[in-house]
C-alpha cells in the first residue's frame, strides 16, 4: 500500500516537513510505502479553465502536476501539508491541487485523504477546512485524529517541540493506515459503492 505526501511549504525542512515526517515514521511501522513530493518551492501556475484536460486527460501545462498525476492514481492515501499564509494554504499548493484534481479523470473514490497545517499561531482551522474540500468533493474519505491536524512553530524545527501536535500527527497516521487497510478489505469483499450518473443543476434555471 502506498501513501503519497505533498509538502506545500517552500521550505523542504520546515515545520510542515516535520509534521509529515512524523507521519511517515508511523506509515513505515504500518508496512506502508511513502513518497513525499516537494510542491511549495515549485513554479506552479493556476488553472486557466481552458478545458483541454477533458480531452487529453492531462493538464495543458506540463509540469509537476502531470508528473504527480500517475502517482496520485496509484496511491491508496494522500496527505497534503501546508503552512498558513493569511489564514489560508500556500497559494502555490492550492494552484497545484486545483489543477491536479481537476485534470485527472480517474476515480478517486475511497482513496483516503488527510491534510496537515502548520503555523506560528492562528489560521490553522480555516486552512484545514480549505484543504479538506479537495477530498470531500472527490468522494475521498477523510482521516481524523485526536484533534484538528495542526502543529505550531515559527522557526524551522520548532514544531517538534509541540508535543500535542506531534502526537496528533502520529494518531492521524495510525488512523489513516487503519482506514486504508479497512477500505482495501471492503473493496475486495463488497466493491465500491454504486455511483449514480451526475446531476448538474445550475442555480439560475
Secondary structure, 3 states (H helix, E strand, C coil): CEEEEEECCCCCCCHHHHHHHHHHHHHHHCCCEEEEEECCCCCCCCCCCCCCHHHHCCCCCCCHHHHHHHHHHHCCEEEEEEEEECCEECHHHHHHHHHHHHHCCCCCCCCEEEEEEEECCCCHHHHHHHHHHHHHCCCCCECCCCCCCEEECCCCCHHHHCHHHHHHHHHHHHHHHHHHHHHHHHHHHHCCCCCCCCCCCCCCC
